[in-house]
Amino acid sequence: MTTVATTGPSAAAAPTATASTAGTPTAPGSPWPASTRTRPGGDLAVGGVGLAEAADRFGTPLYLLDEQELRARARAYRAALPHAEVHYAAKAFLCSAVANWVEEEGLGLDVCSVGELQLAAAAGFPPQRMLLHGNAKSPEELRLALRLRVGRIVIDGLAEIPRLAALTVADEPQRVLVRVLPGVAAGHHAAVRTGVAGQKFGFPIEGGDAAEAVRRVLAQPGLRLAGLHCHLGSQITDPEPFLAAIDRITALLAGIRDEHGVELPELDLGGGHGVAYLPGDPELDLAEYARLVTARLAAACAAHGLRVPRLLVEPGRAVVGPAGVALYRVLAVKHGTDGRVFAAVDGGMSDNPRPALYGSRYTARLVGRASHAEPVPIDVVGRHCEAGDVLVPGAHLPADLRPGDLLAVPVAGAYQLSMASTYNLVGRPALIAVRDGRARQLLRRETVEDFLRREVGR
């Protein structure tokens, strides 16, 4: 299993050896869920469910979510940060079952669209434990959030302040956070560094934009400023950027107190906590993060004479990513005269755009049969009409790989199904949950009939 912390989910998620988990455990530090077992004949089982059996029953491409892995990771955050509010970032992946699991484990929910908000509400998630994000919230989203009485709305632009205030009433003020840019660069790719100026989110602290947004919010009787929010980026594996952000934001909190006589009670540090996609990859140590962040926040507030605000964090990938596994069927194997080998599968960039967008790296494994052939570099490519549709370049797979074989890709729970498209009119895959040797379908496969039903004229 890929762990967020050595004292966190890996310990909580490790199952007792039972009939459903029988087999050889995966090696420590592997990117597979803790429940993963190697079975005789070359198959793997996750949550007690054989991957080849799941592919035969539900078809491919197929996504699996290990329910116990996800729950253990949610519990690890609550244990590491007992005095903070932990909100699951729905953008990583959301369906009704995931909403129910994180709610049952005591997490809040961070949503950023009408779709996420309505799905969560329909699943019974308490609106007061939701937080609405978005740099371009529609009037429909704001009205729905107010009607449901969501716990907090994150202000992301000056025009949003009077627009939201006009929809509120003074005797029922809406709690809001102001999203600020502390000027801290973090994350594995420039496209996902969201804590610096020059991009679409939030208000830079430097130059006074954040202070001006605070002034305007405080002038609105229908809005109650609960605190400040920031999000530094994605796949952050070092706590240091969070500590630097705390220093700059607490200085702003002190300035707000000095100018307005108000000490804001909340500070949301966002998410972006990195996980390992390949064996040996760095990842954020949750225990270290929790220890350093809480200590730095206390010290920075003491230096400014501030009360310590309540901390909020928003993990998404770190909760759901390592709980997911993607299954693909090999459709063709091509051996080039230059020695390169391509294995084309029945999915691709339509269900996982991350390699094409960010150059994200994965590992792949043959499951469902044993092979004694030597491993060779094979490019696992998708079925779509794009040269960049490469899922796993240079995967180490058996030289006798052939059409019909089944490949499994771990750490598939985040930003894959949630970012899936219907490019080439290829339907989005089905999703199943696995637990204690049982599999149940959460999302059905999208079909050609679904596409035809959307056609309304010609």
Secondary structure as GFF3:
##gff-version 3
##sequence-region A 1 458
A	DSSP	alpha_helix	9	13	.	.	.	ID=ss1
A	DSSP	three_ten_helix	19	21	.	.	.	ID=ss2
A	DSSP	beta_strand	24	25	.	.	.	ID=ss3
A	DSSP	beta_strand	37	38	.	.	.	ID=ss4
A	DSSP	beta_strand	44	46	.	.	.	ID=ss5
A	DSSP	beta_strand	49	50	.	.	.	ID=ss6
A	DSSP	alpha_helix	51	58	.	.	.	ID=ss7
A	DSSP	beta_strand	62	66	.	.	.	ID=ss8
A	DSSP	alpha_helix	67	80	.	.	.	ID=ss9
A	DSSP	beta_strand	85	89	.	.	.	ID=ss10
A	DSSP	alpha_helix	96	104	.	.	.	ID=ss11
A	DSSP	beta_strand	108	111	.	.	.	ID=ss12
A	DSSP	alpha_helix	114	122	.	.	.	ID=ss13
A	DSSP	three_ten_helix	127	129	.	.	.	ID=ss14
A	DSSP	beta_strand	130	132	.	.	.	ID=ss15
A	DSSP	alpha_helix	139	148	.	.	.	ID=ss16
A	DSSP	beta_strand	152	155	.	.	.	ID=ss17
A	DSSP	alpha_helix	160	166	.	.	.	ID=ss18
A	DSSP	beta_strand	174	181	.	.	.	ID=ss19
A	DSSP	three_ten_helix	190	192	.	.	.	ID=ss20
A	DSSP	beta_strand	203	204	.	.	.	ID=ss21
A	DSSP	alpha_helix	209	218	.	.	.	ID=ss22
A	DSSP	beta_strand	223	229	.	.	.	ID=ss23
A	DSSP	alpha_helix	240	260	.	.	.	ID=ss24
A	DSSP	beta_strand	266	268	.	.	.	ID=ss25
A	DSSP	alpha_helix	286	304	.	.	.	ID=ss26
A	DSSP	beta_strand	310	313	.	.	.	ID=ss27
A	DSSP	alpha_helix	317	320	.	.	.	ID=ss28
A	DSSP	three_ten_helix	321	323	.	.	.	ID=ss29
A	DSSP	beta_strand	324	335	.	.	.	ID=ss30
A	DSSP	beta_strand	341	345	.	.	.	ID=ss31
A	DSSP	alpha_helix	354	358	.	.	.	ID=ss32
A	DSSP	beta_strand	365	367	.	.	.	ID=ss33
A	DSSP	beta_strand	375	381	.	.	.	ID=ss34
A	DSSP	beta_strand	390	398	.	.	.	ID=ss35
A	DSSP	beta_strand	406	410	.	.	.	ID=ss36
A	DSSP	three_ten_helix	417	419	.	.	.	ID=ss37
A	DSSP	three_ten_helix	423	425	.	.	.	ID=ss38
A	DSSP	beta_strand	430	435	.	.	.	ID=ss39
A	DSSP	beta_strand	438	443	.	.	.	ID=ss40
A	DSSP	alpha_helix	448	454	.	.	.	ID=ss41
###
